[in-house]
């Protein structure tokens, strides 16, 4: 039997696009947020509400029976041979052994590493993907995957179904999720929610700036800085997550 061609694909939410259809220049989020162009948005935006609603319904339905889970963030650009990939893989496995499912953004790099570690350890590996112009789909180690059109719907799922965040070295996306989580904890929108930064050499510059600039100028308090835990030890990271769950009913 001849081998079938492995054609690349692009996801638009739950929709898979191949061939000429995959070369669209814009994403759903961009079309929603971009205020330039004709005024037909007056007529189309109300209908977008139904699509947004469907993403929440789909996410809540798929994840409702999820066991206690931890989200692992990190760069999609992390190479397989990089030490951060090995760390992500180890963290995913350690979280499973501690009784947690593992959630990631479903992409390559550090996200793939955490999903891979969870799957290899026999646990539940979850990926919450997002429609992007350069997106490649969910990594092959995801057991339960959902593709979202809208970042804000996806972010809700990360927070709602996670007991903690572990952040491996990453870029803007990782920082976005990190600071959103910090804001939610600081304002008590979520409780008993540890945020662990893994990789002291990578994160120390950020922590130093928070202390020397934001704290020094009164933009933060000591209690705010205490919301962040930084470590290079996988067992310590998992222990921080586990200890926080003692207060969760």
C-alpha positions in Angstrom: 0.0 0.0 0.0 1.4 3.4 -1.0 2.2 5.9 1.8 -0.3 8.7 2.1 1.1 12.2 1.7 1.5 14.1 5.0 -0.1 17.4 4.1 0.2 20.3 6.5 -2.9 21.7 8.0 -4.1 24.8 9.8 -6.7 24.9 12.5 -9.4 27.6 12.8 -10.9 26.8 16.1 -12.2 23.2 15.7 -12.1 23.5 11.9 -9.2 22.0 10.0 -8.0 23.7 6.8 -5.8 22.2 4.2 -4.6 23.1 0.7 -5.5 26.6 -0.6 -7.9 27.2 2.4 -5.1 27.2 4.9 -3.4 30.3 3.6 -5.7 32.9 5.2 -3.9 36.2 6.2 -6.0 36.9 9.3 -7.2 35.1 12.4 -10.6 35.2 14.1 -9.2 37.2 17.0 -7.7 39.7 14.7 -10.9 40.2 12.8 -12.8 40.7 16.0 -10.3 43.2 17.5 -9.3 45.2 14.4 -11.4 48.4 14.2 -10.1 49.4 10.8 -12.0 48.8 7.6 -15.7 49.0 6.6 -18.5 49.4 9.2 -20.0 46.1 8.5 -18.9 45.1 12.0 -22.1 46.7 13.2 -24.0 43.8 11.6 -21.5 41.0 12.2 -20.3 41.4 15.7 -23.6 40.3 17.4 -23.3 37.0 15.5 -19.7 36.6 16.8 -21.2 36.5 20.3 -22.7 33.1 19.4 -19.3 31.8 18.2 -17.6 33.0 21.4 -20.4 31.4 23.4 -19.8 28.1 21.6 -16.1 28.1 22.5 -17.0 28.4 26.2 -19.6 25.7 25.9 -17.2 23.4 24.1 -14.4 24.0 26.6 -16.6 23.6 29.7 -18.1 20.5 28.3 -14.8 18.8 27.3 -13.0 19.7 30.6 -15.9 19.4 33.1 -14.8 15.9 34.3 -11.0 16.7 34.3 -9.2 15.6 37.5 -7.1 18.0 39.4 -4.7 19.5 36.9 -1.7 21.8 36.6 -0.9 24.0 33.6 2.7 24.1 32.4 3.7 27.0 30.2 6.9 27.6 28.2 8.3 28.6 24.9 7.1 26.9 21.7 10.7 27.6 20.4 12.4 25.3 22.9 14.4 22.7 20.9 14.1 19.0 21.8 17.8 18.8 22.7 17.6 21.9 25.0 17.8 21.3 28.8 14.4 23.1 29.1 12.8 20.4 27.1 14.2 17.7 29.4 13.0 19.7 32.4 9.5 20.1 30.9 9.3 16.4 30.3 10.4 15.6 33.8 7.9 18.1 35.3 5.1 16.6 33.3 5.9 13.1 34.6 6.4 14.3 38.2 3.0 16.0 38.2 1.3 12.9 37.0 3.0 10.8 39.7 1.7 13.4 42.2 -1.9 12.8 41.0 -2.4 15.7 38.5 -3.4 15.9 34.9 -1.1 18.2 32.8 -2.5 21.0 30.7 -0.4 23.0 28.2 -1.1 25.3 25.2 -0.8 22.2 23.1 2.0 23.5 20.9 5.6 22.4 20.3 8.7 23.1 22.4 8.3 23.2 26.2 4.6 22.5 25.9 5.2 19.4 23.9 7.8 18.3 26.5 5.3 18.6 29.4 2.6 16.8 27.5 5.1 14.1 26.5 6.2 13.6 30.1 2.6 13.3 31.3 1.7 10.8 28.6 4.8 8.7 29.1 4.0 8.6 32.9 0.6 7.2 32.1 -1.3 10.4 33.0 -3.8 12.6 31.3 -2.2 15.0 28.8 -4.3 18.0 27.8 -3.6 20.6 25.1 -5.6 23.9 24.6 -4.5 25.2 21.2 -5.1 28.6 19.6 -5.6 29.7 16.1 -2.4 31.5 14.9 -1.1 32.4 11.4 1.9 30.2 12.0 0.2 27.5 14.1 1.1 23.9 13.5 -1.7 22.1 15.4 -1.6 20.2 18.6 1.5 18.2 19.4 1.3 14.4 19.2 1.4 13.8 23.0 -2.0 15.4 23.6 -4.7 13.0 24.7 -7.5 15.5 25.1 -7.2 18.6 22.9 -9.3 21.6 22.1 -8.5 24.3 19.5 -9.7 27.8 20.3 -10.3 30.8 18.1 -10.2 33.4 20.9 -7.4 33.9 23.4 -9.8 35.0 26.2 -11.9 31.9 26.0 -8.7 29.7 26.1 -7.3 31.7 29.1 -10.5 31.1 31.0 -10.0 27.3 30.6 -6.4 27.5 31.8 -7.4 29.2 35.0 -10.7 27.4 35.7 -9.3 23.9 35.3 -5.9 24.3 36.8 -4.8 24.2 40.4 -1.5 25.8 39.7 0.8 27.2 36.9 4.4 26.1 36.3 6.2 28.5 34.0 9.2 27.2 32.1 11.4 29.8 30.2 9.2 31.4 27.6 8.4 34.5 25.6 5.5 37.0 25.4 2.8 34.2 25.6 4.3 32.8 28.8 4.6 36.2 30.3 1.1 37.1 29.4 -0.3 34.0 31.2 2.1 34.5 34.1 1.0 38.1 34.8 -2.7 37.4 34.2 -2.5 34.7 36.8 -0.6 37.0 39.2 -3.3 39.6 38.8 -6.1 37.1 39.5 -4.4 35.8 42.7 -3.5 39.3 43.9 -7.1 40.5 43.5 -8.4 37.3 45.0 -10.3 36.2 42.0 -8.6 32.8 42.5 -7.3 31.3 45.7 -4.8 28.7 46.7 -3.2 29.0 43.3 0.6 28.7 43.3 2.7 30.1 40.5 6.1 28.5 40.0 8.8 29.8 37.9 11.2 27.0 36.8 14.7 28.0 35.9 16.3 30.6 38.2 18.9 31.7 35.7 16.2 32.6 33.3 13.7 34.3 35.7 16.1 36.0 38.2 16.4 39.1 36.1 12.7 39.6 36.1 12.5 39.0 39.8 15.3 41.5 40.4 13.5 44.1 38.3 10.2 43.6 40.2 12.0 44.1 43.5 14.4 46.9 42.5 11.9 48.9 40.4 8.3 48.1 41.1 8.6 47.3 44.8 11.0 50.1 45.3 8.6 52.6 43.8 5.6 51.3 45.7 3.9 49.7 42.8 4.0 46.3 44.5 4.0 45.0 48.1 6.1 42.3 49.6 3.1 40.1 49.7 2.7 40.5 45.9 6.3 39.3 45.3 5.7 36.3 47.6 3.1 35.0 45.1 6.0 33.9 42.9 8.1 30.8 43.7 11.3 30.3 41.7 13.2 27.0 41.6 15.4 24.7 39.6 14.2 21.5 41.4 11.4 19.5 40.0 10.5 17.9 43.3 10.3 21.3 45.0 8.0 22.6 42.2 5.6 19.7 42.6 5.8 20.0 46.4 4.7 23.7 46.2 1.7 22.6 44.1 0.8 19.8 46.4 1.1 21.8 49.6 -1.2 24.5 48.2 -3.9 21.9 47.7 -4.2 21.2 51.4 -6.5 24.2 51.7 -8.7 23.2 48.7 -11.9 21.5 49.6 
